[in-house]
Amino acid sequence: MAQYGLLVDHEWCTGCFSCEMACQMEQGLPIGQTGIKVAEIGPWEISEDVWQYTYIPVPTDQCNFCRQRIEKGKAPTCVKHCQAKCLSYGTIEELSKELGKKAKQSLFVIE
């Protein structure tokens, strides 16, 4: 049986928080709780004209990867609503092939 996951491309995440809002609404979670949380790293200056400023969406323990949507053949709501298209859902085998293509990516496995 194939194992599934969520691939996050941090390079393109703009910190719009659409994934957080869509998840909260889809799952009916109270304000302040969500199945995915956008972490902000920075800003700080590394060298002249080079700054560390990154957003990284991270699934929380409340994430069920939208099982009810997946069972209907739909993508998780965070993937569907990601405006930067930096979230991908698929098999670990498919997603792991993408990891080798560029830096600044994370792969989260669905249990």
DSSP file (Angstrom, degrees, kcal/mol; ACC not computed):
  #  RESIDUE AA STRUCTURE BP1 BP2  ACC     N-H-->O    O-->H-N    N-H-->O    O-->H-N    TCO  KAPPA ALPHA  PHI   PSI    X-CA   Y-CA   Z-CA
    1    1 A M              0   0    0      0, 0.0     2,-0.1     0, 0.0     0, 0.0   0.000 360.0 360.0 360.0 134.8    0.0    0.0    0.0
    2    2 A A        -     0   0    0      1,-0.0     2,-0.4    89,-0.0    89,-0.0  -0.393 360.0-138.9 -70.9 144.4    1.3    3.4   -1.0
    3    3 A Q        -     0   0    0     -2,-0.1    89,-3.1   106,-0.0    90,-0.4  -0.857  19.8-149.2-103.7 141.6    2.2    5.9    1.8
    4    4 A Y  E     +A   91   0A   0     -2,-0.4   106,-3.1   106,-0.3     2,-0.3  -0.693  19.6 163.7-113.7 161.2    1.2    9.6    1.3
    5    5 A G  E     -AB  90 109A   0     85,-2.5    85,-1.6   104,-0.3     2,-0.4  -0.922  34.5-103.4-159.2-176.4    2.6   12.9    2.4
    6    6 A L  E     -AB  89 108A   0    102,-2.8   102,-2.9    -2,-0.3     2,-0.5  -0.989  24.8-155.7-124.5 124.2    2.8   16.6    2.0
    7    7 A L  E     -AB  88 107A   0     81,-3.0    81,-2.2    -2,-0.4     2,-0.5  -0.887   8.8-162.1-103.1 128.2    5.7   18.3    0.2
    8    8 A V  E     -AB  87 106A   0     98,-3.0    98,-2.2    -2,-0.5     2,-0.8  -0.944   9.3-158.7-114.0 125.6    6.4   22.0    1.2
    9    9 A D  E >>  - B   0 105A   0     77,-2.6     3,-1.1    -2,-0.5     4,-0.7  -0.864   8.3-173.1-101.2  98.3    8.5   24.2   -1.0
   10   10 A H  T 34 S+     0   0    0     94,-1.7    45,-0.5    -2,-0.8     3,-0.4   0.768  75.4  71.7 -65.8 -25.6    9.7   27.0    1.4
   11   11 A E  T 34 S+     0   0    0     93,-0.9    -1,-0.3     1,-0.2    94,-0.1   0.846 106.5  35.8 -59.7 -32.9   11.3   29.0   -1.3
   12   12 A W  T <4 S+     0   0    0     -3,-1.1     2,-0.3    74,-0.1    -1,-0.2   0.545  84.5 114.2-102.4  -8.0    7.9   30.0   -2.7
   13   13 A C     <  -     0   0    0     -4,-0.7    42,-0.4    -3,-0.4    -5,-0.0  -0.494  42.1-171.7 -67.3 127.4    5.8   30.3    0.5
   14   14 A T        -     0   0    0     -2,-0.3    -1,-0.2    40,-0.1    42,-0.1   0.456  41.8-113.4 -99.2  -3.6    4.8   34.0    0.9
   15   15 A G        +     0   0    0     40,-0.1    -2,-0.1     1,-0.0    23,-0.0   0.828  67.6 143.9  75.3  31.1    3.3   33.7    4.4
   16   16 A C        -     0   0    0      1,-0.1    -1,-0.0     4,-0.0    -3,-0.0   0.689  51.6-141.4 -77.1 -17.7   -0.3   34.5    3.1
   17   17 A F     >  +     0   0    0      1,-0.1     4,-2.2     3,-0.1     5,-0.2   0.613  58.9 133.5  68.1  14.4   -1.7   32.0    5.7
   18   18 A S  H  > S+     0   0    0      1,-0.2     4,-2.7     2,-0.2     5,-0.2   0.874  70.5  55.0 -60.6 -36.4   -4.3   30.7    3.3
   19   19 A C  H  > S+     0   0    0      2,-0.2     4,-2.2     1,-0.2    -1,-0.2   0.913 108.4  48.1 -63.4 -42.5   -3.5   27.2    4.2
   20   20 A E  H  > S+     0   0    0      2,-0.2     4,-2.5     1,-0.2    15,-0.2   0.943 114.7  44.4 -62.4 -49.2   -4.1   27.9    7.9
   21   21 A M  H  X S+     0   0    0     -4,-2.2     4,-2.2     1,-0.2     5,-0.2   0.912 113.8  49.3 -64.7 -43.5   -7.4   29.6    7.3
   22   22 A A  H  X S+     0   0    0     -4,-2.7     4,-2.7    -5,-0.2    -1,-0.2   0.904 112.9  48.2 -63.2 -40.9   -8.7   27.0    4.9
   23   23 A C  H  X S+     0   0    0     -4,-2.2     4,-2.8    -5,-0.2     5,-0.3   0.937 110.2  50.6 -64.3 -47.8   -7.7   24.2    7.3
   24   24 A Q  H  X>S+     0   0    0     -4,-2.5     5,-1.9     1,-0.2     4,-1.0   0.911 115.3  43.2 -58.3 -43.4   -9.4   25.9   10.2
   25   25 A M  H  <5S+     0   0    0     -4,-2.2     3,-0.3     2,-0.2    -1,-0.2   0.924 114.4  49.3 -69.0 -45.2  -12.6   26.3    8.2
   26   26 A E  H  <5S+     0   0    0     -4,-2.7    -2,-0.2     1,-0.2    -1,-0.2   0.899 119.4  37.5 -61.0 -42.6  -12.6   22.8    6.7
   27   27 A Q  H  <5S-     0   0    0     -4,-2.8    -1,-0.2    -5,-0.2    -2,-0.2   0.554 104.8-125.8 -89.5  -8.8  -12.0   21.1   10.1
   28   28 A G  T  <5 +     0   0    0     -4,-1.0    -3,-0.2    -5,-0.3    -4,-0.1   0.875  49.1 167.9  66.5  37.4  -14.2   23.4   12.1
   29   29 A L      < -     0   0    0     -5,-1.9    -1,-0.2    -6,-0.3     3,-0.1  -0.516  37.4-103.3 -84.4 151.1  -11.5   24.2   14.5
   30   30 A P    >   -     0   0    0      0, 0.0     3,-2.2     0, 0.0    -1,-0.1  -0.260  52.7 -74.8 -68.9 160.9  -11.7   27.1   17.1
   31   31 A I  T 3  S+     0   0    0      1,-0.3     3,-0.1     3,-0.0     0, 0.0  -0.292 122.3  27.5 -55.5 134.1   -9.8   30.3   16.5
   32   32 A G  T 3  S+     0   0    0      1,-0.3     2,-0.4    -3,-0.1    -1,-0.3   0.280 104.5  93.6  94.5  -9.8   -6.1   29.9   17.2
   33   33 A Q    <   +     0   0    0     -3,-2.2     2,-0.3   -13,-0.0    -1,-0.3  -0.928  44.8 153.9-117.8 142.7   -6.1   26.2   16.3
   34   34 A T        -     0   0    0     -2,-0.4    28,-0.4    -3,-0.1    29,-0.2  -0.986  49.1-123.4-158.7 160.1   -5.3   24.7   12.9
   35   35 A G  S    S+     0   0    0     -2,-0.3    25,-2.7   -15,-0.2     2,-0.3   0.568 102.6  36.9 -84.6 -10.2   -4.0   21.6   11.3
   36   36 A I  E    S-C   59   0B   0     23,-0.3     2,-0.4   -16,-0.1    -1,-0.2  -0.995  70.5-163.6-142.3 138.3   -1.2   23.5    9.6
   37   37 A K  E     -C   58   0B   0     21,-2.8    21,-2.6    -2,-0.3     2,-0.7  -0.980  16.2-136.7-127.7 130.8    0.8   26.4   11.0
   38   38 A V  E     -C   57   0B   0     -2,-0.4     2,-0.3    19,-0.2    -2,-0.0  -0.778  22.1-156.2 -88.4 115.6    3.0   28.8    9.0
   39   39 A A  E     -C   56   0B   0     17,-2.7    17,-2.5    -2,-0.7     2,-0.5  -0.731   4.1-145.6 -91.5 140.2    6.2   29.5   10.9
   40   40 A E  E     -C   55   0B   0     -2,-0.3     2,-0.5    15,-0.2    15,-0.2  -0.918  10.5-167.5-108.4 128.3    8.1   32.7   10.3
   41   41 A I  E     -C   54   0B   0     13,-3.3    13,-2.7    -2,-0.5     3,-0.2  -0.966  42.5 -50.6-117.6 117.6   11.9   32.6   10.3
   42   42 A G  E     -     0   0B   0     -2,-0.5    11,-0.2     1,-0.2     2,-0.1  -0.587   9.1-148.3 101.6-168.8   13.6   36.1   10.4
   43   43 A P  E     +     0   0B   0      0, 0.0     2,-0.3     0, 0.0    -1,-0.2   0.404  55.5 129.4 -88.7 145.6   13.9   38.7    9.3
   44   44 A W  E     -C   52   0B   0      8,-1.4     8,-3.2    -3,-0.2     2,-0.4  -0.974  57.3-107.5-152.1 151.7   17.6   39.3   10.1
   45   45 A E  E     -C   51   0B   0     -2,-0.3     6,-0.3     6,-0.2     3,-0.1  -0.650  26.3-179.1 -83.3 128.6   20.4   40.5    7.9
   46   46 A I  E    S-     0   0B   0      4,-2.8     2,-0.3    -2,-0.4     5,-0.2   0.870  71.2 -27.5 -88.8 -47.4   23.0   37.9    7.0
   47   47 A S  E >  S-C   50   0B   0      3,-1.5     3,-2.7     0, 0.0    -1,-0.4  -0.905 100.9 -41.3-154.6 178.9   25.3   40.2    5.0
   48   48 A E  T 3  S-     0   0    0      1,-0.3     3,-0.1    -2,-0.3    -3,-0.0  -0.281 129.5  -6.7 -55.1 122.0   24.9   43.4    3.1
   49   49 A D  T 3  S+     0   0    0      1,-0.2     2,-0.5    -2,-0.1    -1,-0.3   0.592 112.2 107.3  66.6  13.7   21.7   43.1    1.0
   50   50 A V  E <   -C   47   0B   0     -3,-2.7    -4,-2.8     2,-0.0    -3,-1.5  -0.979  47.4-179.3-123.9 121.0   21.2   39.5    2.0
   51   51 A W  E     -C   45   0B   0     -2,-0.5     2,-0.7    -6,-0.3    -6,-0.2  -0.895  29.1-133.6-122.3 147.1   18.4   38.7    4.5
   52   52 A Q  E     +C   44   0B   0     -8,-3.2    -8,-1.4    -2,-0.3     2,-0.2  -0.892  46.1 143.2 -93.0 115.7   17.0   35.7    6.2
   53   53 A Y  E     +     0   0B   0     -2,-0.7     2,-0.3   -10,-0.2   -11,-0.2  -0.721  17.8 154.6-157.3 100.6   13.2   35.8    5.9
   54   54 A T  E     -C   41   0B   0    -13,-2.7   -13,-3.3    -2,-0.2     2,-0.4  -0.952  30.1-152.6-135.4 146.9   11.4   32.6    5.3
   55   55 A Y  E     -C   40   0B   0    -45,-0.5   -42,-0.3   -42,-0.4   -15,-0.2  -0.967  14.1-173.4-116.2 137.9    7.9   31.1    5.9
   56   56 A I  E     -C   39   0B   0    -17,-2.5   -17,-2.7    -2,-0.4     2,-0.3  -0.932  16.4-144.6-135.3 111.1    7.5   27.4    6.4
   57   57 A P  E     -C   38   0B   0      0, 0.0   -19,-0.2     0, 0.0   -47,-0.0  -0.596  23.6-173.7 -71.9 130.6    4.0   25.7    6.6
   58   58 A V  E     -C   37   0B   0    -21,-2.6   -21,-2.8    -2,-0.3     2,-0.1  -0.991  24.0-122.7-130.3 125.2    4.2   22.8    9.1
   59   59 A P  E     -C   36   0B   0      0, 0.0   -23,-0.3     0, 0.0     2,-0.2  -0.402  29.4-147.7 -62.7 141.2    1.4   20.3    9.8
   60   60 A T    >   -     0   0    0    -25,-2.7     3,-1.7    -2,-0.1   -25,-0.1  -0.447  33.1 -92.9 -99.5 178.2    0.4   20.2   13.5
   61   61 A D  T 3  S+     0   0    0      1,-0.3   -26,-0.1    -2,-0.2   -25,-0.0   0.669 124.3  63.6 -66.7 -15.2   -0.9   17.3   15.5
   62   62 A Q  T 3  S+     0   0    0    -28,-0.4     2,-0.4     2,-0.0    -1,-0.3   0.508  78.5 108.2 -85.6  -3.9   -4.4   18.3   14.6
   63   63 A C    <   +     0   0    0     -3,-1.7   -27,-0.0   -28,-0.3   -29,-0.0  -0.595  36.3 172.0 -75.1 126.5   -3.7   17.7   10.9
   64   64 A N    >   -     0   0    0     -2,-0.4     3,-0.8    46,-0.1    -1,-0.1   0.129  54.7-114.0-113.9  16.6   -5.5   14.6    9.5
   65   65 A F  T 3   -     0   0    0      1,-0.2     5,-0.2   -30,-0.1    -2,-0.1   0.781  62.1 -75.1  53.2  30.7   -4.4   15.5    6.0
   66   66 A C  T >>  -     0   0    0      3,-0.1     4,-2.6     1,-0.1     3,-1.2   0.920  65.7-178.0  52.0  53.3   -8.1   16.0    5.2
   67   67 A R  H <> S+     0   0    0     -3,-0.8     4,-2.7     1,-0.3     5,-0.2   0.854  78.9  57.4 -49.4 -39.7   -8.9   12.3    5.1
   68   68 A Q  H 34 S+     0   0    0      1,-0.2     4,-0.5     2,-0.2    -1,-0.3   0.850 110.9  42.9 -64.2 -33.0  -12.6   13.1    4.3
   69   69 A R  H X4>S+     0   0    0     -3,-1.2     5,-2.6     2,-0.2     3,-0.9   0.900 112.6  52.3 -75.9 -43.2  -11.4   15.0    1.2
   70   70 A I  H ><5S+     0   0    0     -4,-2.6     3,-2.0     1,-0.3    -2,-0.2   0.893 103.8  57.5 -60.9 -40.1   -8.8   12.4    0.2
   71   71 A E  T 3<5S+     0   0    0     -4,-2.7    -1,-0.3     1,-0.3    -2,-0.2   0.756 106.4  50.6 -62.2 -23.7  -11.5    9.7    0.4
   72   72 A K  T < 5S-     0   0    0     -3,-0.9    -1,-0.3    -4,-0.5    -2,-0.2   0.336 125.0-104.0 -93.9   4.8  -13.4   11.7   -2.2
   73   73 A G  T < 5S+     0   0    0     -3,-2.0     2,-0.2     1,-0.3    -3,-0.2   0.645  80.9 128.5  82.7  15.1  -10.4   11.9   -4.5
   74   74 A K      < -     0   0    0     -5,-2.6    -1,-0.3    -8,-0.1    -2,-0.1  -0.656  61.3-108.7-101.9 159.5   -9.7   15.6   -3.6
   75   75 A A        -     0   0    0     -2,-0.2    -1,-0.1     1,-0.1     5,-0.1  -0.464  49.3 -83.3 -77.8 155.8   -6.5   17.2   -2.4
   76   76 A P    >>  -     0   0    0      0, 0.0     4,-2.2     0, 0.0     3,-0.5  -0.271  43.3-114.6 -54.0 148.4   -6.1   18.3    1.2
   77   77 A T  H 3> S+     0   0    0      1,-0.2     4,-2.3     2,-0.2     5,-0.1   0.812 114.7  58.4 -62.5 -31.0   -7.7   21.8    1.7
   78   78 A C  H 3> S+     0   0    0      2,-0.2     4,-0.7     1,-0.2    -1,-0.2   0.903 109.0  45.6 -64.2 -39.1   -4.3   23.4    2.5
   79   79 A V  H X4 S+     0   0    0     -3,-0.5     3,-0.6     2,-0.2    -2,-0.2   0.926 112.8  50.3 -68.0 -45.3   -3.0   22.2   -0.9
   80   80 A K  H 3< S+     0   0    0     -4,-2.2    -2,-0.2     1,-0.2    -1,-0.2   0.887 117.4  38.9 -60.0 -41.0   -6.1   23.4   -2.8
   81   81 A H  H 3< S+     0   0    0     -4,-2.3     2,-0.6    -5,-0.2    -1,-0.2   0.438  79.8 122.0 -95.6   0.3   -6.0   26.9   -1.2
   82   82 A C    X<  -     0   0    0     -4,-0.7     3,-0.8    -3,-0.6     5,-0.1  -0.514  45.5-163.5 -66.6 112.3   -2.3   27.5   -1.3
   83   83 A Q  T 3  S+     0   0    0     -2,-0.6    -1,-0.2     1,-0.2    -4,-0.0   0.790  88.2  48.9 -70.7 -28.1   -2.0   30.7   -3.3
   84   84 A A  T 3  S-     0   0    0     -3,-0.1    -1,-0.2     0, 0.0    -2,-0.1   0.514 102.9-131.7 -88.0  -5.4    1.8   30.3   -4.0
   85   85 A K    <   +     0   0    0     -3,-0.8    -2,-0.1    -6,-0.1   -72,-0.1   0.874  64.9 134.3  56.1  39.9    1.3   26.6   -5.0
   86   86 A C        +     0   0    0    -74,-0.1   -77,-2.6   -76,-0.0     2,-0.4   0.396  48.0  79.7 -99.4   2.3    4.1   25.6   -2.7
   87   87 A L  E     -A    8   0A   0     -8,-0.2     2,-0.4   -79,-0.2   -79,-0.2  -0.930  56.8-178.6-111.7 134.4    2.2   22.6   -1.2
   88   88 A S  E     -A    7   0A   0    -81,-2.2   -81,-3.0    -2,-0.4     2,-0.4  -0.985  10.5-158.5-131.2 142.8    2.0   19.3   -3.0
   89   89 A Y  E     +A    6   0A   0     -2,-0.4     2,-0.3   -83,-0.2   -83,-0.2  -0.953  38.1 101.1-119.2 139.1    0.2   16.1   -1.9
   90   90 A G  E     -A    5   0A   0    -85,-1.6   -85,-2.5    -2,-0.4     2,-0.1  -0.981  69.0 -36.4 175.9-167.9    1.0   12.6   -3.3
   91   91 A T  E  >  -A    4   0A   0     -2,-0.3     4,-2.8   -87,-0.2   -87,-0.3  -0.420  52.1-119.7 -73.6 153.5    2.7    9.4   -2.6
   92   92 A I  H  > S+     0   0    0    -89,-3.1     4,-2.7     1,-0.2     5,-0.2   0.883 115.5  56.1 -59.1 -38.2    6.0    9.4   -0.7
   93   93 A E  H  > S+     0   0    0    -90,-0.4     4,-1.0     2,-0.2    -1,-0.2   0.936 111.2  42.1 -60.7 -47.2    7.6    7.9   -3.8
   94   94 A E  H  > S+     0   0    0      1,-0.2     4,-0.8     2,-0.2     3,-0.5   0.941 117.9  45.5 -64.4 -48.1    6.4   10.7   -6.1
   95   95 A L  H >X S+     0   0    0     -4,-2.8     4,-1.1     1,-0.2     3,-0.6   0.850 105.5  59.6 -67.8 -35.5    7.2   13.5   -3.7
   96   96 A S  H 3X S+     0   0    0     -4,-2.7     4,-0.8    -5,-0.2    -1,-0.2   0.807  98.6  60.0 -66.0 -27.5   10.7   12.2   -2.7
   97   97 A K  H 3< S+     0   0    0     -4,-1.0     3,-0.4    -3,-0.5    -1,-0.2   0.851 103.0  52.2 -64.8 -33.5   11.7   12.5   -6.4
   98   98 A E  H XX S+     0   0    0     -4,-0.8     3,-1.6    -3,-0.6     4,-0.5   0.802  96.4  69.1 -71.9 -29.5   10.9   16.2   -6.2
   99   99 A L  H >< S+     0   0    0     -4,-1.1     3,-0.7     1,-0.3    -1,-0.2   0.849  95.6  54.0 -58.7 -35.8   13.1   16.6   -3.1
  100  100 A G  T 3< S+     0   0    0     -4,-0.8    -1,-0.3    -3,-0.4    -2,-0.2   0.573  95.5  70.2 -76.2  -8.4   16.3   15.9   -5.1
  101  101 A K  T <4 S-     0   0    0     -3,-1.6     2,-0.3    -4,-0.2    -1,-0.2   0.729 110.5  -4.5 -84.9 -22.3   15.5   18.7   -7.6
  102  102 A K    <<  -     0   0    0     -3,-0.7    -1,-0.2    -4,-0.5     3,-0.1  -0.991  68.2-105.1-163.9 163.6   16.0   21.7   -5.4
  103  103 A A  S    S+     0   0    0     -2,-0.3   -92,-0.2     1,-0.2    -2,-0.0  -0.201  85.9  55.0 -83.2-179.6   16.8   22.9   -1.9
  104  104 A K  S    S+     0   0    0      1,-0.2   -94,-1.7   -94,-0.1   -93,-0.9   0.894  78.3 124.2  60.8  48.0   14.4   24.5    0.7
  105  105 A Q  E     -B    9   0A   0    -96,-0.2     2,-0.3   -95,-0.1    -1,-0.2  -0.963  40.0-163.8-132.7 152.5   11.9   21.7    0.7
  106  106 A S  E     -B    8   0A   0    -98,-2.2   -98,-3.0    -2,-0.3     2,-0.5  -0.990   8.0-150.5-134.1 145.2   10.4   19.5    3.5
  107  107 A L  E     -B    7   0A   0     -2,-0.3     2,-0.5  -100,-0.2  -100,-0.2  -0.972   8.3-166.1-119.5 123.5    8.4   16.3    3.3
  108  108 A F  E     -B    6   0A   0   -102,-2.9  -102,-2.8    -2,-0.5     2,-0.4  -0.929  14.5-141.4-109.7 129.2    5.8   15.4    5.9
  109  109 A V  E     -B    5   0A   0     -2,-0.5     2,-0.4  -104,-0.2  -104,-0.3  -0.726  10.8-129.9 -94.1 136.1    4.6   11.8    6.0
  110  110 A I              0   0    0   -106,-3.1  -106,-0.3    -2,-0.4   -46,-0.1  -0.704 360.0 360.0 -82.1 130.1    0.9   11.0    6.7
  111  111 A E              0   0    0     -2,-0.4    -1,-0.1  -108,-0.1  -106,-0.1   0.456 360.0 360.0 -87.6 360.0    0.6    8.3    9.4
